[in-house]
Amino acid sequence: SQQGEEDPQALSIQEGENATMNCSYKTSINNLQWYRQNSGRGLVHLILIRSNEREKHSGRLRVTLDTSKKSSSLLITASRAADTASYFCATQSQGGKLIFGQGTELSVKP
Amino acid sequence: DTAVSQTPKYLVTQMGNDKSIKCEQNLGHDTMYWYKQDSKKFLKIMFSYNNKELIINETVPNRFSPKSPDKAHLNLHINSLELGDSAVYFCASSQFATESYEQYFGPGTRLTVT
């Protein structure tokens, strides 16, 4: 069954703007991960946030996790055309299985 | 230097045929996975192997059979292919199965069944 739901499904912004994507999930988790998929490629891991963490940064990426609301957000600051891709959240529970959301298609226009 | 590789990249075949997809990782990871991504980009796990042992087997038709000859390889064999099997299949690996480790994905195999 699908765990995560992402919002929005598609997002179009101008270069230099910030992009925010949200992910909601249903059951308790060990961690939540964000992945990027460029068109026709495999997924690339961006960031992992554990259930006891609230915020994490990696370069231009900022991820938050609110376990009480079962939600996470990914913020990409100062976006670039090269950030154009699909972004997926994935939750990991006991047993190690990753369950992916539907993804957000981000388009950054130069 | 490719971390997770898959062959072939594209596979076009007719209904009823049997086909295999191969996956290899050179990261020294213990755990490997097969995922299916449908036309709406929904990604779902199919199988997971940890050190050649099957640990995750989702509700997948038994026409799909994974085989792990060693911990660096995980192949997927599909019998009696159906139109609904058309999708992109991704192999992935992670250092361990149960801890909080990222997964490394291969480039995918686009399977088209006609």
Backbone of each chain as ProteinMPNN parsed JSONL, in Angstrom:
{"seq_chain_A": "SQQGEEDPQALSIQEGENATMNCSYKTSINNLQWYRQNSGRGLVHLILIRSNEREKHSGRLRVTLDTSKKSSSLLITASRAADTASYFCATQSQGGKLIFGQGTELSVKP", "coords_chain_A": {"N_chain_A": [[0.855, -1.19, 0.0], [0.358, 2.287, -0.536], [2.278, 4.64, 1.165], [3.157, 7.325, 1.455], [1.94, 10.575, 0.652], [2.227, 13.112, -1.655], [2.546, 16.628, -2.037], [2.725, 19.71, -3.721], [1.456, 17.931, -6.668], [2.623, 18.797, -8.949], [4.92, 21.42, -9.646], [5.824, 24.601, -10.665], [8.346, 26.901, -11.07], [10.354, 29.956, -11.092], [13.821, 30.306, -11.85], [15.971, 30.792, -9.085], [13.968, 31.198, -7.249], [12.398, 29.786, -4.282], [11.563, 26.357, -3.638], [9.027, 24.393, -2.313], [8.099, 21.276, -1.098], [5.723, 18.924, 0.052], [5.085, 16.124, 2.204], [3.023, 13.551, 3.304], [2.328, 10.925, 5.617], [1.222, 7.67, 6.859], [1.68, 5.698, 8.882], [3.703, 4.799, 11.797], [7.197, 5.579, 11.732], [10.724, 4.787, 11.127], [12.529, 6.38, 9.799], [12.598, 9.034, 7.365], [13.041, 9.574, 3.959], [14.302, 11.527, 1.239], [14.279, 11.548, -2.274], [15.595, 12.218, -5.552], [14.612, 12.188, -8.959], [15.749, 12.392, -12.092], [14.585, 12.901, -15.442], [14.078, 9.866, -17.066], [16.018, 8.558, -15.63], [17.613, 6.821, -12.829], [16.768, 6.84, -9.272], [18.091, 9.237, -7.008], [19.559, 9.534, -3.883], [18.805, 12.101, -1.568], [18.526, 13.139, 1.104], [18.275, 12.035, 4.489], [16.153, 11.78, 7.236], [15.835, 11.132, 10.616], [13.414, 9.643, 12.859], [13.561, 10.852, 15.308], [14.533, 13.316, 14.816], [14.073, 16.757, 13.897], [14.689, 18.642, 12.019], [16.766, 19.026, 9.155], [19.677, 19.833, 7.273], [21.178, 20.157, 4.052], [23.378, 21.454, 2.058], [21.676, 23.37, -0.291], [19.315, 22.299, 0.498], [16.608, 21.807, 2.747], [15.118, 19.926, 5.174], [12.224, 19.113, 6.982], [10.632, 17.419, 9.694], [7.666, 16.35, 11.102], [6.521, 14.394, 13.386], [4.234, 14.204, 14.873], [2.254, 15.189, 13.277], [2.62, 13.55, 11.211], [4.1, 14.283, 8.88], [6.27, 15.737, 6.394], [8.543, 18.131, 5.007], [10.234, 19.336, 2.124], [12.509, 21.732, 1.314], [13.874, 23.565, -1.259], [16.256, 25.884, -1.752], [16.936, 28.91, -3.565], [16.565, 28.02, -6.318], [17.657, 26.177, -9.244], [17.846, 25.705, -12.811], [18.78, 23.159, -13.209], [17.701, 21.767, -11.114], [15.323, 20.799, -11.91], [13.216, 18.105, -11.872], [11.756, 15.0, -10.677], [10.61, 14.635, -7.383], [10.733, 12.535, -4.617], [9.318, 11.38, -1.598], [10.101, 8.966, 0.9], [9.242, 6.52, 3.211], [10.605, 4.686, 5.931], [10.203, 1.85, 7.832], [10.127, -0.581, 10.542], [11.97, -3.416, 9.563], [12.987, -2.417, 7.284], [11.878, -1.813, 4.812], [11.33, 0.451, 2.124], [8.845, 2.801, 1.498], [7.367, 4.531, -1.02], [6.193, 7.84, -1.9], [3.915, 9.485, -4.226], [5.282, 11.411, -5.589], [6.59, 14.657, -6.543], [6.541, 16.741, -9.289], [8.924, 18.895, -10.264], [9.49, 21.874, -11.939], [11.861, 24.073, -13.033], [12.194, 27.138, -14.321], [14.414, 28.825, -16.509]], "CA_chain_A": [[0.0, 0.0, 0.0], [1.118, 3.521, -0.625], [2.396, 5.262, 2.477], [3.279, 8.768, 1.404], [1.246, 11.367, -0.348], [2.994, 14.341, -1.821], [1.784, 17.806, -2.404], [1.797, 19.476, -4.837], [1.874, 16.915, -7.633], [3.499, 19.484, -9.891], [5.292, 22.759, -9.186], [6.613, 25.305, -11.669], [8.86, 28.148, -10.492], [11.449, 30.595, -11.809], [15.161, 30.148, -11.268], [16.231, 31.713, -7.989], [12.9, 31.088, -6.248], [12.445, 28.599, -3.435], [10.543, 25.338, -3.924], [8.652, 23.605, -1.126], [7.284, 20.094, -1.368], [5.255, 18.329, 1.289], [4.847, 14.686, 2.176], [2.323, 13.055, 4.484], [2.366, 9.474, 5.694], [0.117, 7.169, 7.687], [2.043, 4.859, 10.026], [4.928, 5.236, 12.471], [8.366, 5.353, 10.881], [12.068, 4.937, 11.674], [13.113, 7.538, 9.162], [11.977, 9.459, 6.119], [14.103, 9.922, 3.013], [13.919, 12.226, 0.012], [15.037, 11.156, -3.462], [15.346, 12.963, -6.79], [14.696, 11.393, -10.177], [15.767, 13.128, -13.358], [13.825, 12.203, -16.475], [14.745, 8.716, -17.677], [17.153, 8.093, -14.802], [17.301, 6.217, -11.536], [16.608, 7.765, -8.157], [19.297, 9.632, -6.29], [19.25, 9.895, -2.499], [19.123, 13.487, -1.216], [18.66, 13.397, 2.534], [17.562, 11.122, 5.385], [15.886, 12.373, 8.544], [15.371, 10.094, 11.522], [12.15, 9.989, 13.511], [13.813, 11.696, 16.484], [15.052, 14.599, 14.338], [13.006, 17.667, 13.462], [15.124, 19.428, 10.86], [18.085, 18.66, 8.657], [20.102, 20.647, 6.138], [22.252, 19.655, 3.212], [23.537, 22.444, 0.987], [20.475, 24.192, -0.495], [18.141, 21.518, 0.911], [16.216, 21.804, 4.151], [14.023, 18.981, 5.395], [11.637, 19.096, 8.319], [9.812, 16.254, 9.994], [6.753, 16.518, 12.234], [5.955, 13.053, 13.566], [2.886, 14.307, 15.445], [1.361, 15.409, 12.133], [3.004, 12.576, 10.18], [4.361, 15.023, 7.65], [7.626, 16.229, 6.161], [8.643, 19.046, 3.884], [11.545, 19.541, 1.503], [12.676, 23.083, 0.775], [15.057, 23.804, -2.08], [16.415, 27.332, -1.832], [17.65, 29.475, -4.726], [16.508, 26.913, -7.268], [18.362, 26.293, -10.528], [17.214, 24.903, -13.866], [19.228, 21.77, -13.03], [16.892, 21.128, -10.074], [14.145, 20.233, -12.557], [13.213, 16.66, -11.659], [10.699, 14.524, -9.781], [11.111, 14.462, -6.015], [9.945, 11.534, -3.916], [9.604, 11.044, -0.208], [9.982, 7.535, 1.163], [9.315, 6.231, 4.638], [11.184, 3.395, 6.274], [9.763, 1.379, 9.138], [10.81, -1.817, 10.936], [12.104, -4.335, 8.44], [13.81, -1.767, 6.278], [11.229, -1.57, 3.522], [11.053, 1.841, 1.79], [7.569, 3.0, 0.814], [7.479, 5.819, -1.706], [5.045, 8.64, -2.265], [3.673, 9.637, -5.674], [6.269, 12.317, -6.158], [6.284, 16.015, -7.0], [7.326, 17.118, -10.483], [9.379, 20.282, -10.155], [10.03, 22.479, -13.156], [12.485, 25.359, -12.746], [12.389, 27.809, -15.616], [15.548, 29.772, -16.473]], "C_chain_A": [[0.884, 1.23, 0.0], [1.117, 4.201, 0.72], [2.322, 6.772, 2.363], [2.423, 9.39, 0.329], [1.957, 12.695, -0.434], [2.155, 15.442, -2.397], [2.764, 18.952, -2.615], [2.272, 18.344, -5.733], [2.826, 17.516, -8.652], [3.712, 20.913, -9.408], [6.185, 23.394, -10.239], [7.041, 26.647, -11.101], [9.943, 28.721, -11.394], [12.759, 30.318, -11.087], [15.364, 31.199, -10.179], [15.164, 31.672, -6.904], [13.12, 29.829, -5.402], [11.32, 27.645, -3.814], [10.289, 24.546, -2.653], [7.731, 22.479, -1.537], [6.933, 19.452, -0.035], [4.938, 16.851, 1.103], [4.103, 14.315, 3.444], [2.336, 11.537, 4.443], [1.406, 8.993, 6.775], [0.56, 6.425, 8.943], [3.324, 5.385, 10.666], [6.132, 4.802, 11.633], [9.656, 5.387, 11.691], [12.741, 6.168, 11.095], [12.333, 7.869, 7.898], [13.098, 9.95, 5.214], [13.506, 10.66, 1.817], [14.867, 11.808, -1.107], [14.653, 12.066, -4.625], [15.478, 12.008, -7.966], [14.646, 12.322, -11.371], [15.106, 12.258, -14.421], [14.639, 11.061, -17.079], [15.908, 8.144, -16.88], [16.67, 7.368, -13.551], [17.171, 7.27, -10.454], [17.934, 8.015, -7.474], [18.897, 10.085, -4.889], [19.688, 11.325, -2.211], [19.427, 13.63, 0.271], [17.813, 12.399, 3.315], [17.365, 11.829, 6.719], [15.262, 11.297, 9.436], [14.145, 10.576, 12.295], [12.352, 10.867, 14.742], [14.448, 13.045, 16.106], [13.907, 15.45, 13.824], [13.385, 18.432, 12.205], [16.516, 18.98, 10.463], [18.396, 19.496, 7.425], [21.18, 19.914, 5.362], [22.369, 20.606, 2.036], [22.309, 23.334, 0.88], [19.192, 23.482, -0.067], [17.896, 21.662, 2.403], [15.006, 20.883, 4.292], [13.537, 19.122, 6.822], [10.787, 17.843, 8.466], [8.969, 16.55, 11.228], [6.034, 15.184, 12.435], [4.55, 13.113, 14.174], [1.849, 14.51, 14.341], [1.623, 14.415, 11.01], [3.216, 13.292, 8.849], [5.81, 15.492, 7.611], [7.571, 17.233, 5.034], [10.083, 19.119, 3.412], [11.553, 20.933, 0.898], [13.969, 23.132, -0.016], [15.174, 25.313, -2.234], [17.19, 27.708, -3.093], [17.718, 28.449, -5.857], [17.218, 27.243, -8.582], [17.64, 25.429, -11.546], [17.577, 23.423, -13.702], [18.474, 21.038, -11.918], [15.614, 20.526, -10.651], [14.214, 18.72, -12.519], [11.934, 16.287, -10.914], [11.322, 14.255, -8.424], [10.154, 13.539, -5.263], [10.331, 11.491, -2.443], [9.401, 9.547, -0.048], [10.132, 7.31, 2.655], [9.868, 4.829, 4.848], [10.776, 3.04, 7.689], [10.58, 0.15, 9.526], [10.867, -2.765, 9.741], [12.819, -3.732, 7.256], [13.145, -1.427, 4.968], [10.992, -0.068, 3.328], [9.723, 1.904, 1.061], [7.542, 4.415, 0.284], [6.133, 6.501, -1.877], [4.943, 8.751, -3.776], [4.656, 10.564, -6.344], [5.706, 13.675, -6.518], [7.166, 16.322, -8.189], [7.657, 18.596, -10.391], [9.965, 20.736, -11.481], [10.567, 23.853, -12.788], [12.836, 26.008, -14.071], [13.515, 28.839, -15.517], [15.095, 31.202, -16.746]], "O_chain_A": [[2.017, 1.203, 0.481], [0.069, 4.328, 1.353], [1.546, 7.427, 3.059], [2.209, 8.823, -0.743], [2.255, 13.325, 0.58], [1.196, 15.22, -3.136], [3.599, 19.167, -1.737], [3.388, 17.852, -5.566], [3.722, 16.839, -9.157], [2.814, 21.535, -8.839], [7.18, 22.803, -10.658], [6.199, 27.447, -10.693], [10.396, 28.069, -12.334], [12.791, 30.123, -9.872], [14.974, 32.356, -10.34], [15.42, 32.065, -5.766], [13.903, 28.946, -5.749], [10.254, 28.073, -4.256], [11.223, 24.085, -1.998], [6.729, 22.682, -2.223], [7.743, 19.437, 0.892], [4.579, 16.395, 0.018], [4.499, 14.714, 4.539], [2.353, 10.934, 3.37], [0.843, 9.797, 7.518], [-0.112, 6.509, 9.971], [3.956, 6.303, 10.143], [6.088, 3.797, 10.924], [9.695, 5.936, 12.793], [13.432, 6.906, 11.798], [11.514, 7.078, 7.429], [13.998, 10.662, 5.661], [12.355, 10.439, 1.441], [16.081, 11.725, -0.921], [13.548, 12.608, -4.678], [16.341, 11.13, -7.974], [13.627, 12.961, -11.633], [15.075, 11.033, -14.307], [15.758, 11.269, -17.547], [16.689, 7.342, -17.393], [15.475, 7.316, -13.263], [17.431, 8.45, -10.687], [18.784, 7.13, -7.375], [18.004, 10.918, -4.729], [20.8, 11.723, -2.56], [20.463, 14.177, 0.651], [16.757, 11.971, 2.848], [18.303, 12.408, 7.266], [14.291, 10.643, 9.058], [13.88, 11.776, 12.371], [11.424, 11.551, 15.176], [14.849, 13.815, 16.979], [12.89, 14.927, 13.369], [12.521, 18.825, 11.421], [17.335, 18.606, 11.302], [17.509, 19.827, 6.638], [21.979, 19.161, 5.92], [21.548, 20.569, 1.119], [21.934, 23.987, 1.854], [18.098, 24.015, -0.255], [18.823, 21.645, 3.213], [13.999, 21.053, 3.605], [14.331, 19.236, 7.755], [10.292, 17.287, 7.485], [9.491, 16.95, 12.269], [5.062, 14.882, 11.742], [3.764, 12.18, 14.01], [0.709, 14.059, 14.457], [0.941, 14.429, 9.985], [2.602, 12.956, 7.837], [6.476, 15.625, 8.637], [6.666, 17.197, 4.2], [11.023, 18.982, 4.195], [10.706, 21.268, 0.07], [15.033, 22.781, 0.494], [14.28, 25.95, -2.791], [17.988, 26.927, -3.612], [18.802, 28.063, -6.294], [17.358, 28.402, -8.971], [16.901, 24.517, -11.176], [16.776, 22.544, -14.019], [18.594, 19.819, -11.792], [14.897, 19.815, -9.947], [15.141, 18.116, -13.058], [11.131, 17.153, -10.565], [12.423, 13.714, -8.328], [8.938, 13.733, -5.271], [11.508, 11.556, -2.089], [8.62, 8.936, -0.777], [11.042, 7.846, 3.285], [9.632, 3.918, 4.055], [10.972, 3.817, 8.623], [11.608, -0.131, 8.911], [9.894, -2.888, 8.997], [13.214, -4.441, 6.331], [13.766, -0.82, 4.096], [10.517, 0.612, 4.238], [9.492, 1.151, 0.115], [7.678, 5.378, 1.038], [5.089, 5.857, -1.983], [5.758, 8.198, -4.514], [4.839, 10.499, -7.559], [4.51, 13.828, -6.765], [8.388, 16.184, -8.121], [6.767, 19.444, -10.435], [10.821, 20.071, -12.064], [9.827, 24.702, -12.292], [13.657, 25.503, -14.837], [13.569, 29.624, -14.571], [15.916, 32.119, -16.753]]}, "seq_chain_B": "DTAVSQTPKYLVTQMGNDKSIKCEQNLGHDTMYWYKQDSKKFLKIMFSYNNKELIINETVPNRFSPKSPDKAHLNLHINSLELGDSAVYFCASSQFATESYEQYFGPGTRLTVT", "coords_chain_B": {"N_chain_B": [[33.049, 2.6, -12.976], [30.482, 2.609, -12.176], [27.97, 2.404, -9.734], [25.577, 0.906, -9.218], [24.464, -1.215, -11.599], [22.431, -2.064, -14.403], [21.201, -4.397, -16.766], [19.211, -5.343, -19.571], [19.013, -1.867, -20.732], [16.773, -1.138, -22.147], [13.936, -3.086, -23.014], [12.062, -4.786, -25.212], [9.367, -6.797, -25.875], [7.248, -9.613, -26.671], [3.959, -10.559, -25.565], [3.699, -13.353, -23.406], [6.283, -14.224, -23.645], [9.444, -15.098, -22.013], [11.655, -13.313, -19.938], [14.755, -11.869, -18.723], [16.248, -9.651, -16.333], [19.263, -8.158, -15.43], [21.224, -7.304, -12.558], [23.839, -5.59, -10.947], [25.933, -4.668, -8.235], [28.663, -2.699, -7.119], [29.346, -1.82, -4.66], [29.792, -3.161, -2.364], [27.659, -3.688, -0.747], [25.246, -5.272, 1.437], [22.57, -5.682, 0.916], [20.037, -5.937, -1.534], [17.571, -4.77, -3.908], [14.491, -4.992, -5.788], [12.467, -2.798, -7.62], [9.351, -1.649, -8.979], [8.305, 0.737, -11.295], [5.502, 2.403, -12.268], [3.513, 3.759, -15.033], [2.579, 6.117, -14.011], [4.543, 6.948, -12.44], [4.614, 5.811, -9.939], [6.326, 4.162, -7.458], [7.131, 0.961, -6.411], [8.122, -1.466, -4.07], [9.333, -4.712, -4.865], [10.913, -7.032, -4.305], [13.393, -7.993, -1.835], [16.729, -8.78, -1.077], [18.971, -9.987, 1.323], [22.254, -10.48, 1.686], [22.166, -12.698, -0.109], [19.828, -13.899, 0.745], [16.316, -14.088, 0.632], [14.352, -11.498, 1.862], [12.292, -9.693, 1.703], [9.231, -10.029, 0.174], [6.978, -8.933, -1.729], [3.471, -8.622, -2.654], [3.573, -10.078, -5.362], [3.085, -11.387, -8.607], [3.71, -14.91, -9.082], [5.023, -15.321, -11.398], [7.166, -13.737, -11.473], [10.46, -14.077, -10.613], [13.06, -13.664, -8.457], [16.649, -13.931, -8.386], [19.583, -14.489, -6.615], [22.768, -14.879, -7.11], [25.098, -14.215, -5.793], [26.097, -11.818, -3.258], [26.494, -9.499, -4.636], [24.981, -9.481, -6.877], [21.719, -9.395, -8.282], [19.233, -10.808, -9.944], [16.348, -10.621, -12.087], [13.819, -12.624, -13.127], [11.26, -13.029, -15.463], [8.4, -14.746, -16.205], [6.15, -15.727, -18.849], [5.208, -13.158, -19.922], [3.051, -10.32, -19.501], [0.818, -7.728, -20.712], [0.434, -5.845, -18.69], [2.796, -5.906, -17.321], [4.458, -4.093, -18.347], [6.632, -1.524, -17.635], [8.975, 0.472, -15.717], [11.753, -1.019, -14.343], [13.585, -0.998, -11.435], [16.688, -1.632, -9.921], [18.203, -1.687, -6.725], [20.493, -0.948, -4.033], [21.569, -1.287, -0.615], [23.552, -0.613, 2.334], [22.903, -2.092, 4.656], [19.959, -3.944, 5.65], [18.063, -3.353, 7.664], [18.726, -1.08, 9.073], [18.983, 2.514, 9.181], [19.701, 3.301, 6.311], [20.664, 4.838, 3.248], [19.448, 4.162, -0.046], [20.872, 3.024, -3.07], [20.271, 3.513, -6.418], [19.912, 1.773, -9.536], [20.071, 2.562, -13.108], [17.703, 1.797, -14.259], [15.433, -0.361, -16.083], [13.583, -0.257, -18.893], [10.769, -1.895, -19.609], [8.824, -3.061, -22.207], [5.924, -4.558, -23.127], [4.393, -6.073, -25.79]], "CA_chain_B": [[32.82, 3.177, -11.661], [29.06, 2.607, -11.917], [27.729, 1.768, -8.457], [24.55, -0.108, -9.454], [24.239, -1.276, -13.036], [21.384, -2.974, -14.848], [21.118, -4.684, -18.197], [19.427, -4.238, -20.511], [18.355, -0.604, -20.403], [15.451, -1.235, -22.78], [13.558, -4.456, -23.332], [10.773, -4.828, -25.889], [9.11, -8.201, -26.099], [5.833, -9.924, -26.882], [3.232, -11.283, -24.509], [3.939, -14.788, -23.327], [7.719, -14.529, -23.603], [10.165, -15.071, -20.733], [12.816, -12.43, -20.045], [15.506, -11.616, -17.488], [16.965, -8.395, -16.152], [20.388, -8.405, -14.524], [21.655, -6.177, -11.739], [25.096, -5.781, -10.22], [26.418, -3.508, -7.475], [30.075, -2.82, -6.738], [29.495, -1.006, -3.449], [30.018, -4.02, -1.209], [26.461, -3.696, 0.088], [24.684, -6.578, 1.764], [21.151, -5.776, 0.599], [19.635, -5.489, -2.864], [16.12, -4.637, -4.058], [13.855, -4.718, -7.069], [11.293, -1.942, -7.586], [8.636, -1.435, -10.241], [7.738, 2.085, -11.409], [4.484, 2.372, -13.321], [3.447, 4.908, -15.949], [2.298, 7.315, -13.208], [5.761, 7.143, -11.644], [4.488, 5.219, -8.626], [7.428, 3.224, -7.263], [6.728, -0.018, -5.401], [9.108, -2.527, -3.875], [8.893, -6.06, -5.222], [11.704, -8.004, -3.555], [14.654, -7.579, -1.248], [17.623, -9.853, -0.672], [20.064, -9.613, 2.205], [23.302, -11.505, 1.636], [21.631, -13.803, -0.922], [18.63, -14.479, 1.324], [15.119, -13.303, 0.384], [13.798, -10.977, 3.108], [11.025, -9.017, 1.407], [8.582, -10.578, -1.01], [5.681, -8.288, -1.748], [2.438, -9.352, -3.394], [3.998, -10.04, -6.755], [2.753, -12.683, -9.24], [4.842, -15.836, -9.025], [5.74, -15.28, -12.678], [8.381, -12.98, -11.213], [11.335, -14.825, -9.698], [14.389, -13.09, -8.282], [17.711, -14.883, -8.076], [20.786, -13.807, -6.156], [23.868, -15.852, -7.09], [26.01, -13.754, -4.744], [25.478, -10.611, -2.714], [26.681, -8.368, -5.551], [24.103, -9.636, -8.036], [20.323, -9.767, -8.073], [18.589, -10.842, -11.249], [14.888, -10.756, -12.06], [13.314, -13.381, -14.273], [9.801, -12.889, -15.588], [7.808, -15.737, -17.115], [4.822, -15.477, -19.447], [5.003, -11.715, -19.799], [1.73, -9.774, -19.784], [0.843, -6.296, -21.043], [0.521, -5.085, -17.443], [4.166, -5.928, -16.791], [5.185, -2.953, -18.921], [6.987, -0.582, -16.568], [10.418, 0.596, -15.544], [12.186, -1.819, -13.201], [14.817, -0.472, -10.85], [17.428, -2.367, -8.925], [18.822, -0.785, -5.763], [21.22, -1.63, -2.965], [21.897, -0.503, 0.575], [24.584, -1.309, 3.106], [22.206, -3.095, 5.456], [18.521, -3.983, 5.375], [17.144, -2.888, 8.692], [19.131, 0.183, 9.661], [18.613, 3.701, 8.406], [20.694, 3.547, 5.269], [20.14, 5.244, 1.96], [19.511, 3.173, -1.107], [21.476, 3.449, -4.323], [19.469, 2.956, -7.496], [20.431, 1.625, -10.881], [19.469, 3.467, -14.087], [16.382, 1.323, -14.658], [15.198, -1.115, -17.318], [12.23, 0.012, -19.383], [10.206, -3.098, -20.229], [7.6, -2.841, -22.977], [5.341, -5.816, -23.578], [3.43, -5.784, -26.869]], "C_chain_B": [[31.35, 3.187, -11.284], [28.775, 1.826, -10.647], [26.73, 0.612, -8.602], [24.245, -0.093, -10.948], [23.172, -2.322, -13.347], [21.511, -3.203, -16.332], [19.916, -5.575, -18.463], [18.764, -2.939, -20.035], [16.937, -0.559, -20.977], [15.196, -2.688, -23.151], [12.164, -4.419, -23.937], [10.532, -6.277, -26.266], [7.612, -8.433, -26.237], [5.25, -10.665, -25.687], [3.56, -12.766, -24.572], [5.4, -15.17, -23.267], [8.246, -14.521, -22.177], [11.403, -14.194, -20.913], [13.493, -12.28, -18.685], [16.149, -10.244, -17.516], [18.062, -8.659, -15.123], [20.765, -7.139, -13.777], [22.924, -6.548, -10.995], [25.434, -4.513, -9.45], [27.852, -3.774, -7.023], [30.38, -2.004, -5.489], [29.802, -1.844, -2.214], [28.828, -4.082, -0.264], [25.95, -5.111, 0.31], [23.288, -6.778, 1.186], [20.851, -5.211, -0.784], [18.125, -5.601, -3.001], [15.729, -4.591, -5.534], [12.603, -3.891, -6.822], [10.664, -1.896, -8.968], [8.058, -0.025, -10.217], [6.755, 2.096, -12.563], [4.457, 3.677, -14.114], [3.136, 6.209, -15.219], [3.435, 7.624, -12.239], [5.641, 6.599, -10.219], [5.506, 4.093, -8.499], [7.069, 2.268, -6.132], [7.778, -1.119, -5.298], [8.506, -3.867, -4.263], [9.589, -7.087, -4.324], [12.886, -7.326, -2.894], [15.427, -8.815, -0.828], [18.687, -9.282, 0.25], [21.074, -10.754, 2.217], [22.796, -12.811, 1.021], [20.353, -14.431, -0.365], [17.445, -13.557, 1.103], [14.532, -12.829, 1.699], [12.51, -10.2, 2.9], [10.484, -9.613, 0.118], [7.165, -10.021, -1.005], [4.688, -9.121, -2.569], [2.715, -9.202, -4.882], [3.613, -11.383, -7.373], [3.954, -13.61, -9.235], [5.485, -16.045, -10.387], [7.061, -14.516, -12.532], [9.238, -13.773, -10.231], [12.704, -14.156, -9.638], [15.391, -14.205, -8.0], [18.961, -14.104, -7.709], [21.925, -14.809, -6.073], [24.947, -15.5, -6.068], [25.512, -12.38, -4.315], [25.676, -9.384, -3.594], [25.725, -8.405, -6.739], [22.683, -10.012, -7.609], [19.625, -9.66, -9.426], [17.091, -11.05, -11.078], [14.45, -11.477, -13.317], [11.793, -13.279, -14.29], [9.3, -13.888, -16.629], [6.492, -15.224, -17.676], [4.422, -14.01, -19.333], [3.608, -11.284, -20.235], [1.863, -8.272, -20.07], [1.052, -5.441, -19.798], [1.894, -5.094, -16.8], [4.995, -4.775, -17.347], [5.396, -1.891, -17.849], [8.489, -0.372, -16.631], [10.785, -0.149, -14.262], [13.536, -1.295, -12.723], [15.38, -1.457, -9.845], [18.05, -1.337, -7.978], [19.601, -1.61, -4.745], [21.39, -0.696, -1.779], [22.852, -1.325, 1.425], [23.975, -2.432, 3.948], [20.712, -2.976, 5.218], [17.711, -3.23, 6.413], [17.523, -1.543, 9.295], [18.737, 1.336, 8.737], [19.694, 4.034, 7.391], [20.012, 3.943, 3.971], [20.265, 4.099, 0.97], [20.073, 3.808, -2.371], [20.759, 2.732, -5.465], [20.263, 2.808, -8.786], [19.677, 2.54, -11.837], [18.101, 3.028, -14.576], [16.402, 0.532, -15.957], [13.76, -0.873, -17.735], [11.748, -1.2, -20.155], [8.906, -2.737, -20.924], [7.132, -4.184, -23.504], [4.257, -5.506, -24.599], [2.57, -7.007, -27.18]], "O_chain_B": [[30.98, 3.694, -10.225], [29.27, 0.711, -10.482], [26.995, -0.51, -8.169], [23.818, 0.926, -11.492], [23.035, -3.325, -12.647], [21.89, -2.298, -17.075], [19.625, -6.47, -17.67], [18.038, -2.937, -19.041], [16.023, -0.01, -20.361], [16.105, -3.419, -23.545], [11.197, -4.064, -23.262], [11.377, -6.914, -26.896], [6.808, -7.545, -25.95], [5.963, -11.304, -24.914], [3.682, -13.35, -25.648], [5.74, -16.292, -22.891], [7.6, -14.016, -21.258], [12.113, -14.311, -21.912], [12.89, -12.527, -17.641], [16.541, -9.74, -18.568], [17.832, -9.291, -14.092], [20.638, -6.034, -14.305], [23.069, -7.658, -10.484], [25.243, -3.408, -9.955], [28.211, -4.877, -6.612], [31.507, -1.556, -5.28], [30.047, -1.298, -1.138], [28.97, -4.484, 0.891], [26.177, -6.015, -0.494], [22.86, -7.915, 0.986], [21.346, -4.147, -1.156], [17.478, -6.398, -2.322], [16.517, -4.208, -6.399], [11.787, -4.208, -5.956], [11.334, -2.075, -9.984], [7.404, 0.37, -9.252], [7.127, 1.83, -13.706], [5.27, 4.575, -13.893], [3.398, 7.29, -15.746], [3.3, 8.454, -11.339], [6.486, 6.9, -9.376], [5.546, 3.184, -9.328], [6.743, 2.701, -5.027], [8.259, -1.636, -6.307], [7.327, -4.127, -4.025], [8.937, -7.901, -3.671], [13.329, -6.254, -3.308], [14.863, -9.77, -0.295], [19.239, -8.214, -0.015], [20.787, -11.85, 2.697], [22.987, -13.89, 1.582], [19.842, -15.394, -0.938], [17.549, -12.357, 1.359], [14.237, -13.646, 2.571], [11.715, -10.063, 3.83], [11.182, -9.691, -0.893], [6.27, -10.568, -0.361], [5.028, -10.178, -3.101], [2.171, -8.33, -5.558], [3.792, -12.421, -6.735], [5.091, -13.158, -9.369], [6.397, -16.862, -10.521], [7.956, -14.64, -13.368], [8.783, -14.102, -9.135], [13.417, -14.088, -10.639], [15.051, -15.258, -7.461], [19.349, -13.169, -8.41], [22.046, -15.521, -5.075], [25.627, -16.382, -5.544], [24.602, -11.831, -4.937], [25.089, -8.336, -3.329], [25.671, -7.456, -7.521], [22.477, -10.826, -6.709], [19.452, -8.571, -9.973], [16.629, -11.579, -10.067], [14.678, -11.005, -14.431], [11.132, -13.425, -13.261], [9.726, -13.869, -17.784], [5.812, -14.4, -17.064], [3.411, -13.677, -18.715], [3.053, -11.806, -21.203], [2.861, -7.638, -19.726], [1.759, -4.434, -19.841], [2.134, -4.367, -15.836], [6.101, -4.512, -16.874], [4.44, -1.421, -17.233], [9.184, -0.946, -17.469], [10.181, 0.08, -13.214], [14.488, -1.168, -13.493], [14.657, -2.035, -9.033], [18.384, -0.23, -8.401], [19.392, -2.816, -4.614], [21.359, 0.526, -1.921], [22.96, -2.542, 1.278], [24.462, -3.563, 3.952], [20.255, -1.992, 4.637], [16.758, -2.534, 6.063], [16.699, -0.926, 9.971], [18.217, 1.122, 7.642], [20.5, 4.941, 7.597], [18.933, 3.453, 3.639], [21.082, 3.194, 1.135], [19.791, 4.962, -2.693], [20.653, 1.505, -5.476], [21.156, 3.601, -9.087], [18.741, 3.224, -11.425], [17.405, 3.798, -15.237], [17.265, 0.726, -16.813], [12.827, -1.239, -17.02], [12.26, -1.5, -21.233], [7.996, -2.178, -20.311], [7.853, -4.864, -24.235], [3.316, -4.766, -24.311], [1.709, -6.948, -28.058]]}, "name": "protein", "num_of_chains": 2, "seq": "SQQGEEDPQALSIQEGENATMNCSYKTSINNLQWYRQNSGRGLVHLILIRSNEREKHSGRLRVTLDTSKKSSSLLITASRAADTASYFCATQSQGGKLIFGQGTELSVKPDTAVSQTPKYLVTQMGNDKSIKCEQNLGHDTMYWYKQDSKKFLKIMFSYNNKELIINETVPNRFSPKSPDKAHLNLHINSLELGDSAVYFCASSQFATESYEQYFGPGTRLTVT"}
